[in-house]
Structure formats: structure tokens, C-alpha cells
Amino acid sequence: MKRYLVAGMCSMVKFCLYCMRINLNIAIIKMVPNSTENNALNVTLTTKATRSEIIYKEIPSYAWSEETRQMILSAVYYGYSVSALLGGLVTHRLGGKRVILFSLLSSSILTALIPWSAGVSTDLLIVLRVLDGMAQGLHNPAMLIILANWSVAHERSTLVSITYSGVALAEIICNPLSGWICSAYKLGGWPLSFYTYSTFGAVTAILCIFLIYETPDEDPYISSNEVEYLKSFDTTVGEKNKKISVPWLSILKSSAVWTVVIAFTSNVFGFFFIITEAPIFISEVLKFDVKTIGWLMSILGIVECLFALLSGVCADFIVRREMLTILPTRKLIAICSKRSFLNFMK
């Protein structure tokens, strides 16, 4: 069942990239202490001061304005938006595996440089975040190509759900872990969180070299039975992509395309707004400590992960039983997901 291992590795790639993207949402609470944090920072270093307090004073913090903080937090999405449009073209030329490796390794290096860049200048930090977003934006089209080559129609929803569950898994693990690391003054505080996730990314990239292949035919470890199984449902698996003429004008004039774009953009905007702004709001308005904030933010990931996996399994079940065809099934799942998001907002 190598195709499920490939989906699992794609999920790990998603997990690492997402951790590196959202870690700053938690870490910035310690990077720019509010009044509550300042009370802890302004301890009097007498002979009775604890070792933890002394180390806390040595961990860098910054007096960034609200506008600067928002620029830093949003910078990654500017880069992400630009490269996501180019990802398909790059993947078509270089292949999905190479693009995934480039995206993961580049993001890991840039994430490791964030603590250093924050101490140099905010402009440099913003530039690195934009570049990080550009590196991460390339991976989505590449991952979809890999999944298309490794899945059959009635299993595709399940494999995609496994892959994208890495996003929810990152929310579940990254948020509380970041909260704990940022509060672990003896271990180095918030800078350690960036080094931790960049290391995860580098290790995952090494694993991808040996476990992810462009097509089943290129994988030396897959069984012949599984290759034949995949080919029996899709004769294009394993073949080189043929050069075709893309009907760009027809695509741009398609009402279906713009419906998907508007729905997806609205959903993603609301979701990323919450995960980006909620930690600061909970810290400054509700006065929760960073550890508690991490656990609260993980609740969203738990619910998301559960429903992401269930929706894929349910979609494949509906298609296999011929209750609905593929297109109406996908529309049904999409409508339910948007409705669930609106109910959560209420």
C-alpha cells in the first residue's frame, strides 16, 4: 500500500511547512511582550533572582508597533500568493518531487534565520518571511501532481484528506508545543521554536528523497501488484506529461472557476485571519499566558483534523456506493465544510 505511505509523507511535508508558517503567530507574543509579559521581564535581579529570571532577561524582545507586527505576520502570505500562481508552471517543468524538496528545504533554512534577522532589522525579517511564503507556495501544485499520479478516482478523496490532515495536525501539535518552547526560558525561549521546526523540515526533506517518487513506475520499492492495480484504473499513471495547449481564456471566462475561487478565497481568508490574529487577541485582551493560548488554538486543529479525515472517507464511500457521482459529492462536502465554518464563527 505504498500509495498511502506517499500520502502520509505528503502529510508530513504539509505538517512541517505549516508549523514553520504559524509558529510566529505564537512566538511573537514573547518577541513583543505586552504589559503582562513586561511585568515578568521587569524582575529585579537581586541575589534572590532565579536562574530562570536571569535567562529570561537575556532572551531578546522587541518594541515593535502594532503596524510593524501586522506587517511581519502578513508578509508570508504575500509571498505565498505570488508563488502559488507560478507553482503549476514550475512543477510542470521540474516535476513534483523536486519542487516539494526545494520548497521544504528553502523554508527550513529561512525559518532558521528568523531569530537572527529579527535582531538585525524588521525590514530583513519581513523580506525573509516573504521569501518563506514564496517557497511554501510552490508546494501545493507539486503535491497535487504527486497525488494524481498515485491515486485512483474512488480513493482520491481519502488520500487527499490524509495529505491535508497534516495542516490540522500542525495546529494540534505546533500551537501548544510553541507555547511551551517559548516559555522554556532555560532552553532558550522563542528562538528555539524556529530552530525546532526548521530541523523537522530538514529531516522530513531527507525522508522524502527516499520515500516519495514522481510516479509508481519510478518507485523501486513498490510491489508490481500495486502498480498494476493503479494502472488498471488510470492508464496515464507513470506516463510523461504531454505538452498540451491550455485554454486560458476559457478558464478565465468560466463561471465555475470563479465560483471556486471566490468560495475558496473567502474560506481561507477567514481561517487564516483567525489563526493569525487570535493568539495576540487572547494574550492582550483576555490576558491568557502563552502556554494556555497554544492549547486553546489547538482545539481548532483537533476539530479540523477529525472532519478532514471523515469527509474524505465519506466522499469515497458515497462514490463507491454510487449514491452520487464525483462532482455532486465534492460539491456536497464543500458546502458542508463552509456551513461548519460559519457555525464555528457564530
MOQUI-V29953 format. One line per field, one symbol per residue. psi: psi as a letter, one per 40 degrees, with the letter a starting at -180 (. if undefined). A space follows every 50 residues. Layout:
psi->???
This chain:
psi->fddddddddddddddddddddedddddedddghadddddddfihgaeehi dddddddehiiifiiddddddddedddddddddddedddddddeiddddd ddddddddddddedddddedidddddddddddddddddddddddddddde iideeddddddddeedddddddddddddddddegddeeaddddddddddd dddddddddeehididdeheeiiddddddddddheeheiihihihhgddd ddehdddddddddddddddddddddddddddddddefiiddddddddddd ddddddddddddddddddddefdiidddddddddddddddddddd.
